[in-house]
Structures are given as C-alpha cells and as structure tokens.
Amino acid sequence: MQAKVIVVTSGKGGVGKTTTTANIGAGLAKLGEKVVVIDVDVGLRNLDVVMGLESRVVFDLVDVLEGKCRLSQAVIRDKRVDSLYLLPASQTRDKDALDPEVFKGVVRQLIEEEGFTRVLIDSPAGIESGFKTAAAPAEGALVVVNPEVSSVRDADRIIGLLEAQQVREIRLVINRLRPKMVASGNMLSEGDVLEILGVKPIGIIPEDDGILVSTNVGEPAVLGKSVAGQAFMDTARRIKGEDVAYPKLEQDKGFWSIWRRLFGGA
C-alpha cells in the first residue's frame, strides 16, 4: 500500500480491529518503518491495553486536539520496538470532542514534523461521527471483517462510505477464519467474502487462542510465536509491497458457495 495514513475500521464491533491495528503497527515497525498507532475510540480506550502501554498514559488525543499538551508529550514510544509509538484515546470524553479538521492537522504534523512513515488509525466501529473523524485524514483503509454474514454485510456498508470519502486504497483483512468450519460449510470461505465485497485482500488471519493470550498480557502477537502472529506479520509485509503467499486453506466449501450451488448460482 502506498498510503501513509491508514484507517483500520469495520462495520461492527468485536471483529478484532484493535488487535489488527496493534499487530500490523508492530509488524511494520519491525520491518523498519517509524509507525504511530492512534486510538480514536474515545470513551472506550483499548489500544493502550492491547499494547501493554496503559500504565504510561499521561496525556491523550483529546488533550492534544484541545491544546492542553504538546503532541510529543502525548505520544508514547513502545520500548520493545524502538520505532513503534502510540497516541492513546481519552477514556473520559465522548466522540463529539473530536474535530475532524483539527485531527487532520495532528496527523499531518505526525508525518511532516515528527517523521512518521506510517500512521495507523484505530477507528470506532459503526458509521457515526467517530468513524468519520477517524477516516478524515486517511489515504487508505484496512477493513477488518469476520467470515460471517452480519460482519460482511456491515463491511459492505463501510466500504461504500470509504469510497464516498475518496479513500483511494481499500484492502480487506479477513480475521478469525476457521478452516475446518469453512470445509464443513458452516463458515464463509475467504473466496466467498472476497466475491461478496469485491475488495482485494491483504491479510487472512486464522482463529488462534494465542491472540487472547497476547491481548491479556499486552504484547502484540507479532512479537511472539503464534499462527495468527505470523499471519499478521505477513500482512505487514504485503502492506510494505512484498509478495507474500497466502496460507493454503480449503477453497470453495464455505456456506455461500454451497448456497449458490443448491439454489442455482454460479
């Protein structure tokens, strides 16, 4: 992806958006980029916990937007990966505290003055003001989707909104794929999801209990050894432009494929 500013979003909550932001941010930093991840989910701050940085939060994004502190005072460097930084959300304010134009100025400052090569914005779920603010400075988007019907439907709505905002690079991250369920026809396959949404994938992340462990201990999975951690690292490499093969999973046996065959689809 050419985009320096990427919003990580989804149509619904609980699909793994914050985990995706933390892991891809850490992955890109491991690959040599200077990365800042920004939590825009004001009032429901979680990115700092997933990254294990909650005890170091002093100032937050709203403090920066309101001029209560300098940007450099609010940005936290991750000591495990030198080129990874976090700008946390406020836990006590609401999303109306965010002004899209002021936020765009902060993101521009991060790139032009602070020297970040990639900005990842963890967007609130849904399509309200928080999403619009998060997407305002974005040049690209990672749409996180689970391989189930309601998540795919909501992702389709988000993709339409991103296109309307002229976000030029939109890619899918299919999260929590279970190959055995796909093979038995009880879960959409990655092929089903791509056919329905018509957007190029950049990451396919299998279901992995190791993600729960990494989240609980505040360490992105890409810093350890797990199947999902490797998949997130591969996704970061694809964002960098590397030609990384996708894992070989069962093809064309998902629920949607079976439905098409039963009812006369292609």
One Martini backbone bead per residue (centre of mass of N, CA, C, O) as a GRO file, in nm:
protein
  266
    1MET     BB    1   0.096   0.036   0.022
    2GLN     BB    2   0.105   0.390  -0.020
    3ALA     BB    3  -0.025   0.467   0.226
    4LYS     BB    4   0.038   0.647   0.527
    5VAL     BB    5  -0.275   0.673   0.595
    6ILE     BB    6  -0.450   0.433   0.803
    7VAL     BB    7  -0.760   0.295   0.840
    8VAL     BB    8  -0.909   0.093   1.095
    9THR     BB    9  -1.201  -0.096   1.014
   10SER     BB   10  -1.566  -0.146   1.072
   11GLY     BB   11  -1.903  -0.224   1.097
   12LYS     BB   12  -1.837  -0.383   1.361
   13GLY     BB   13  -1.794  -0.508   1.657
   14GLY     BB   14  -1.559  -0.764   1.752
   15VAL     BB   15  -1.342  -0.835   1.495
   16GLY     BB   16  -1.029  -0.711   1.558
   17LYS     BB   17  -0.922  -0.414   1.514
   18THR     BB   18  -0.721  -0.352   1.746
   19THR     BB   19  -0.542  -0.597   1.703
   20THR     BB   20  -0.466  -0.522   1.414
   21THR     BB   21  -0.331  -0.252   1.471
   22ALA     BB   22  -0.109  -0.353   1.666
   23ASN     BB   23   0.021  -0.574   1.477
   24ILE     BB   24   0.078  -0.406   1.222
   25GLY     BB   25   0.238  -0.188   1.357
   26ALA     BB   26   0.460  -0.377   1.470
   27GLY     BB   27   0.538  -0.502   1.200
   28LEU     BB   28   0.631  -0.242   1.056
   29ALA     BB   29   0.846  -0.173   1.267
   30LYS     BB   30   1.016  -0.435   1.226
   31LEU     BB   31   1.056  -0.335   0.908
   32GLY     BB   32   1.149  -0.005   0.968
   33GLU     BB   33   0.924   0.164   1.052
   34LYS     BB   34   0.766   0.467   1.150
   35VAL     BB   35   0.514   0.415   1.396
   36VAL     BB   36   0.171   0.524   1.449
   37VAL     BB   37  -0.086   0.465   1.681
   38ILE     BB   38  -0.440   0.553   1.683
   39ASP     BB   39  -0.687   0.626   1.921
   40VAL     BB   40  -1.047   0.699   1.840
   41ASP     BB   41  -1.200   0.550   2.087
   42VAL     BB   42  -1.368   0.744   2.259
   43GLY     BB   43  -1.436   0.605   2.590
   44LEU     BB   44  -1.295   0.308   2.465
   45ARG     BB   45  -1.011   0.241   2.561
   46ASN     BB   46  -0.764  -0.025   2.421
   47LEU     BB   47  -0.485  -0.008   2.276
   48ASP     BB   48  -0.304   0.021   2.531
   49VAL     BB   49  -0.366  -0.264   2.641
   50VAL     BB   50  -0.283  -0.441   2.398
   51MET     BB   51   0.021  -0.299   2.423
   52GLY     BB   52   0.104  -0.244   2.732
   53LEU     BB   53   0.062   0.107   2.793
   54GLU     BB   54  -0.137   0.213   3.023
   55SER     BB   55   0.079   0.314   3.251
   56ARG     BB   56   0.193   0.562   3.039
   57VAL     BB   57  -0.053   0.739   3.050
   58VAL     BB   58  -0.114   1.099   3.045
   59PHE     BB   59  -0.186   1.177   2.760
   60ASP     BB   60  -0.411   1.264   2.487
   61LEU     BB   61  -0.578   1.333   2.205
   62VAL     BB   62  -0.762   1.554   2.327
   63ASP     BB   63  -0.534   1.722   2.450
   64VAL     BB   64  -0.415   1.794   2.176
   65LEU     BB   65  -0.668   1.920   2.036
   66GLU     BB   66  -0.695   2.135   2.296
   67GLY     BB   67  -0.392   2.230   2.387
   68LYS     BB   68  -0.280   2.082   2.670
   69CYS     BB   69  -0.056   1.959   2.479
   70ARG     BB   70   0.192   1.819   2.331
   71LEU     BB   71   0.243   1.578   2.109
   72SER     BB   72   0.508   1.461   2.243
   73GLN     BB   73   0.360   1.405   2.525
   74ALA     BB   74   0.145   1.179   2.413
   75VAL     BB   75   0.356   1.013   2.286
   76ILE     BB   76   0.435   0.660   2.291
   77ARG     BB   77   0.702   0.451   2.339
   78ASP     BB   78   0.797   0.139   2.247
   79LYS     BB   79   1.044  -0.057   2.404
   80ARG     BB   80   1.042  -0.316   2.205
   81VAL     BB   81   0.993  -0.102   1.959
   82ASP     BB   82   1.146   0.179   1.863
   83SER     BB   83   0.932   0.252   1.600
   84LEU     BB   84   0.691   0.247   1.818
   85TYR     BB   85   0.373   0.422   1.858
   86LEU     BB   86   0.138   0.600   2.084
   87LEU     BB   87  -0.199   0.746   2.058
   88PRO     BB   88  -0.425   0.796   2.284
   89ALA     BB   89  -0.725   0.786   2.420
   90SER     BB   90  -0.994   0.892   2.576
   91GLN     BB   91  -1.186   0.781   2.875
   92THR     BB   92  -1.385   1.058   2.949
   93ARG     BB   93  -1.487   1.112   2.673
   94ASP     BB   94  -1.634   1.197   2.368
   95LYS     BB   95  -1.665   1.202   2.020
   96ASP     BB   96  -1.734   1.518   2.011
   97ALA     BB   97  -1.425   1.607   2.078
   98LEU     BB   98  -1.385   1.562   1.771
   99ASP     BB   99  -1.207   1.727   1.511
  100PRO     BB  100  -1.140   1.661   1.192
  101GLU     BB  101  -0.951   1.902   1.117
  102VAL     BB  102  -0.762   1.884   1.361
  103PHE     BB  103  -0.681   1.591   1.317
  104LYS     BB  104  -0.548   1.631   1.043
  105GLY     BB  105  -0.324   1.814   1.160
  106VAL     BB  106  -0.194   1.601   1.344
  107VAL     BB  107  -0.121   1.398   1.124
  108ARG     BB  108   0.054   1.589   0.959
  109GLN     BB  109   0.261   1.635   1.188
  110LEU     BB  110   0.360   1.343   1.217
  111ILE     BB  111   0.488   1.343   0.930
  112GLU     BB  112   0.633   1.632   0.885
  113GLU     BB  113   0.769   1.659   1.193
  114GLU     BB  114   0.806   1.347   1.320
  115GLY     BB  115   0.865   1.118   1.083
  116PHE     BB  116   0.638   0.941   0.995
  117THR     BB  117   0.563   0.663   0.769
  118ARG     BB  118   0.315   0.558   0.961
  119VAL     BB  119  -0.048   0.570   1.003
  120LEU     BB  120  -0.263   0.422   1.247
  121ILE     BB  121  -0.624   0.407   1.268
  122ASP     BB  122  -0.842   0.344   1.532
  123SER     BB  123  -1.163   0.279   1.481
  124PRO     BB  124  -1.469   0.302   1.534
  125ALA     BB  125  -1.745   0.153   1.524
  126GLY     BB  126  -1.925   0.229   1.263
  127ILE     BB  127  -2.099   0.553   1.121
  128GLU     BB  128  -2.027   0.777   1.289
  129SER     BB  129  -1.835   1.039   1.395
  130GLY     BB  130  -1.585   0.867   1.466
  131PHE     BB  131  -1.538   0.754   1.183
  132LYS     BB  132  -1.516   1.024   1.028
  133THR     BB  133  -1.267   1.120   1.179
  134ALA     BB  134  -1.076   0.878   1.125
  135ALA     BB  135  -1.110   0.907   0.796
  136ALA     BB  136  -1.029   1.199   0.713
  137PRO     BB  137  -0.692   1.144   0.671
  138ALA     BB  138  -0.725   0.908   0.481
  139GLU     BB  139  -0.575   0.703   0.211
  140GLY     BB  140  -0.638   0.435   0.367
  141ALA     BB  141  -0.778   0.088   0.419
  142LEU     BB  142  -0.871  -0.142   0.678
  143VAL     BB  143  -1.102  -0.406   0.655
  144VAL     BB  144  -1.250  -0.572   0.911
  145VAL     BB  145  -1.346  -0.925   0.880
  146ASN     BB  146  -1.571  -1.168   0.932
  147PRO     BB  147  -1.684  -1.499   0.826
  148GLU     BB  148  -1.983  -1.344   0.843
  149VAL     BB  149  -2.269  -1.205   0.744
  150SER     BB  150  -2.289  -0.944   0.924
  151SER     BB  151  -1.999  -0.846   0.878
  152VAL     BB  152  -2.013  -0.825   0.568
  153ARG     BB  153  -2.246  -0.629   0.547
  154ASP     BB  154  -2.110  -0.398   0.711
  155ALA     BB  155  -1.858  -0.374   0.531
  156ASP     BB  156  -2.004  -0.277   0.278
  157ARG     BB  157  -2.087  -0.005   0.398
  158ILE     BB  158  -1.803   0.101   0.464
  159ILE     BB  159  -1.688   0.095   0.177
  160GLY     BB  160  -1.884   0.306   0.065
  161LEU     BB  161  -1.789   0.538   0.253
  162LEU     BB  162  -1.492   0.541   0.169
  163GLU     BB  163  -1.543   0.601  -0.129
  164ALA     BB  164  -1.693   0.872  -0.075
  165GLN     BB  165  -1.410   0.981   0.070
  166GLN     BB  166  -1.169   0.899  -0.124
  167VAL     BB  167  -1.044   0.630  -0.054
  168ARG     BB  168  -0.798   0.469  -0.250
  169GLU     BB  169  -0.712   0.234  -0.035
  170ILE     BB  170  -0.872  -0.087  -0.016
  171ARG     BB  171  -0.857  -0.345   0.234
  172LEU     BB  172  -0.861  -0.677   0.347
  173VAL     BB  173  -0.923  -0.833   0.676
  174ILE     BB  174  -0.943  -1.166   0.752
  175ASN     BB  175  -1.085  -1.271   1.054
  176ARG     BB  176  -1.119  -1.573   1.212
  177LEU     BB  177  -1.045  -1.820   1.049
  178ARG     BB  178  -1.199  -2.155   0.998
  179PRO     BB  179  -1.120  -2.420   0.811
  180LYS     BB  180  -1.315  -2.641   0.920
  181MET     BB  181  -1.577  -2.472   0.882
  182VAL     BB  182  -1.544  -2.428   0.584
  183ALA     BB  183  -1.533  -2.732   0.498
  184SER     BB  184  -1.836  -2.781   0.633
  185GLY     BB  185  -2.015  -2.509   0.562
  186ASN     BB  186  -2.016  -2.298   0.841
  187MET     BB  187  -1.832  -2.095   0.671
  188LEU     BB  188  -1.700  -1.854   0.521
  189SER     BB  189  -1.494  -1.801   0.280
  190GLU     BB  190  -1.260  -1.610   0.138
  191GLY     BB  191  -1.397  -1.619  -0.140
  192ASP     BB  192  -1.673  -1.522  -0.053
  193VAL     BB  193  -1.593  -1.246   0.064
  194LEU     BB  194  -1.463  -1.134  -0.197
  195GLU     BB  195  -1.713  -1.162  -0.380
  196ILE     BB  196  -1.907  -0.979  -0.219
  197LEU     BB  197  -1.708  -0.714  -0.187
  198GLY     BB  198  -1.476  -0.654  -0.409
  199VAL     BB  199  -1.200  -0.674  -0.237
  200LYS     BB  200  -0.887  -0.672  -0.165
  201PRO     BB  201  -0.660  -0.854  -0.010
  202ILE     BB  202  -0.397  -0.855   0.278
  203GLY     BB  203  -0.543  -1.052   0.499
  204ILE     BB  204  -0.525  -1.382   0.671
  205ILE     BB  205  -0.672  -1.475   0.986
  206PRO     BB  206  -0.659  -1.708   1.208
  207GLU     BB  207  -0.773  -1.876   1.449
  208ASP     BB  208  -0.631  -1.789   1.788
  209ASP     BB  209  -0.557  -1.827   2.121
  210GLY     BB  210  -0.298  -1.643   2.128
  211ILE     BB  211  -0.446  -1.369   2.117
  212LEU     BB  212  -0.564  -1.370   2.399
  213VAL     BB  213  -0.293  -1.380   2.543
  214SER     BB  214  -0.161  -1.124   2.419
  215THR     BB  215  -0.380  -0.929   2.522
  216ASN     BB  216  -0.356  -0.988   2.832
  217VAL     BB  217  -0.029  -0.909   2.827
  218GLY     BB  218   0.041  -0.677   2.617
  219GLU     BB  219   0.135  -0.844   2.335
  220PRO     BB  220   0.198  -0.860   2.034
  221ALA     BB  221   0.204  -1.140   1.829
  222VAL     BB  222   0.457  -1.052   1.649
  223LEU     BB  223   0.657  -1.088   1.913
  224GLY     BB  224   0.599  -1.386   1.874
  225LYS     BB  225   0.460  -1.730   1.862
  226SER     BB  226   0.216  -1.758   1.605
  227VAL     BB  227  -0.009  -1.794   1.366
  228ALA     BB  228  -0.132  -1.507   1.375
  229GLY     BB  229   0.133  -1.351   1.395
  230GLN     BB  230   0.234  -1.440   1.114
  231ALA     BB  231  -0.010  -1.324   0.955
  232PHE     BB  232   0.041  -1.030   1.039
  233MET     BB  233   0.327  -1.014   0.926
  234ASP     BB  234   0.247  -1.072   0.633
  235THR     BB  235   0.067  -0.822   0.608
  236ALA     BB  236   0.290  -0.614   0.649
  237ARG     BB  237   0.452  -0.701   0.399
  238ARG     BB  238   0.233  -0.632   0.193
  239ILE     BB  239   0.219  -0.332   0.259
  240LYS     BB  240   0.529  -0.301   0.169
  241GLY     BB  241   0.525  -0.502  -0.114
  242GLU     BB  242   0.538  -0.789  -0.067
  243ASP     BB  243   0.546  -1.128  -0.188
  244VAL     BB  244   0.302  -1.302  -0.007
  245ALA     BB  245   0.177  -1.585   0.066
  246TYR     BB  246  -0.096  -1.757   0.121
  247PRO     BB  247  -0.257  -1.968   0.292
  248LYS     BB  248  -0.356  -2.300   0.273
  249LEU     BB  249  -0.696  -2.333   0.212
  250GLU     BB  250  -0.999  -2.407   0.190
  251GLN     BB  251  -1.197  -2.421  -0.105
  252ASP     BB  252  -1.526  -2.375  -0.192
  253LYS     BB  253  -1.693  -2.465   0.112
  254GLY     BB  254  -1.875  -2.259   0.189
  255PHE     BB  255  -2.181  -2.142   0.247
  256TRP     BB  256  -2.208  -1.969  -0.013
  257SER     BB  257  -2.131  -2.190  -0.215
  258ILE     BB  258  -2.355  -2.389  -0.139
  259TRP     BB  259  -2.591  -2.199  -0.192
  260ARG     BB  260  -2.536  -2.160  -0.496
  261ARG     BB  261  -2.562  -2.460  -0.578
  262LEU     BB  262  -2.854  -2.513  -0.465
  263PHE     BB  263  -2.974  -2.221  -0.615
  264GLY     BB  264  -2.815  -2.171  -0.905
  265GLY     BB  265  -2.550  -2.064  -0.895
  266ALA     BB  266  -2.213  -2.025  -0.994
   0.00000   0.00000   0.00000
